[in-house]
Amino acid sequence: MRFLVDACVDVRVAEWLRSQKHDAVHLHELKLGRIPDVEIFRRAVAEDRCVLFRLGDPGYRRVIERLAAVIAGSGDAIAKGAVISVEDARHRVRYLPIGGTEDRD
């Protein structure tokens, strides 16, 4: 899978994803740590990448733990181009365009 890791997420998350054989880049690695969200999404779409995190505990170990669980349970949705919002206790799968019949919590 291909991931674009947001600047608010520890760079070690991108490193972990690569160790799991995923194609992952971090916005800081691209020198894009301060670009607007709309530009992040444009880049993600153009490069066939997308993940969004909203965790109360932003520690990289917790992010990796949640990400591992979401990838294990939502790999098919991610492969279809879904946007996945990951929270502490749940995650939301959103298919594009947002509001389609396949969206689910």
C-alpha positions in Angstrom: 0.0 0.0 0.0 1.0 3.6 -0.6 0.9 6.1 2.2 1.5 9.9 2.6 2.1 10.5 6.3 1.0 13.9 7.6 3.4 16.3 9.2 1.7 16.0 12.6 2.5 12.3 12.7 6.0 11.2 13.9 8.3 10.4 11.1 9.0 7.0 12.7 5.5 6.0 11.6 6.6 6.3 7.9 9.8 4.4 8.8 7.6 1.6 10.4 5.4 1.5 7.3 8.4 1.0 5.1 9.7 -1.8 7.4 6.3 -3.5 6.8 7.0 -3.3 3.0 4.6 -0.4 2.3 5.5 2.6 0.1 5.4 5.4 2.6 6.6 9.0 2.5 6.4 11.6 5.2 5.6 15.3 4.4 8.8 16.4 6.3 10.9 14.1 4.1 9.4 15.9 1.1 10.1 19.3 2.7 6.3 19.9 2.7 5.6 20.1 6.4 3.6 23.3 6.2 1.4 22.8 3.1 -2.4 23.3 3.4 -4.6 20.2 3.9 -6.1 20.7 0.4 -2.6 20.4 -1.1 -1.9 17.3 1.0 -5.0 15.6 -0.4 -4.2 16.7 -4.0 -0.8 15.1 -3.6 -2.2 12.0 -2.1 -4.7 11.6 -4.9 -2.1 12.3 -7.6 0.3 9.7 -6.1 -2.5 7.2 -5.2 -1.8 7.6 -1.4 -4.0 8.6 1.5 -4.2 8.3 5.3 -5.6 10.8 7.8 -5.0 10.5 11.6 -6.9 12.1 14.4 -5.6 10.5 17.6 -5.7 11.9 21.1 -2.4 10.1 21.9 -0.1 11.1 19.0 2.8 9.1 20.3 4.3 7.1 17.5 3.9 3.8 19.2 0.2 4.3 19.6 -0.2 5.5 16.0 1.6 2.4 14.8 -0.6 0.2 17.0 -3.8 1.7 15.6 -2.5 1.8 12.0 -1.5 -1.9 12.2 -5.1 -2.8 13.3 -6.7 -0.6 10.6 -4.5 -2.0 7.8 -5.3 -5.5 8.9 -9.0 -4.8 8.9 -9.4 -2.4 6.1 -6.8 -3.3 3.5 -9.4 -3.9 0.8 -10.9 -0.5 1.4 -7.5 1.2 1.3 -6.7 -0.6 -1.9 -9.9 0.8 -3.4 -8.8 4.3 -2.6 -10.8 4.9 0.5 -9.9 7.7 2.9 -9.5 6.2 6.4 -9.9 8.4 9.5 -8.3 6.8 12.5 -9.3 7.7 16.0 -8.4 6.3 19.4 -11.3 3.9 19.6 -12.6 3.6 16.1 -11.9 4.3 12.4 -14.1 5.5 9.6 -13.9 4.3 6.0 -14.9 6.9 3.5 -15.1 6.2 -0.2 -14.7 8.9 -2.7 -16.7 10.8 -3.6 -17.6 11.4 0.1 -21.2 10.4 0.8 -21.3 7.4 -1.5 -23.3 4.4 -0.5 -20.2 2.5 0.6 -19.2 4.9 3.5 -19.3 3.2 6.8 -18.0 3.6 10.4 
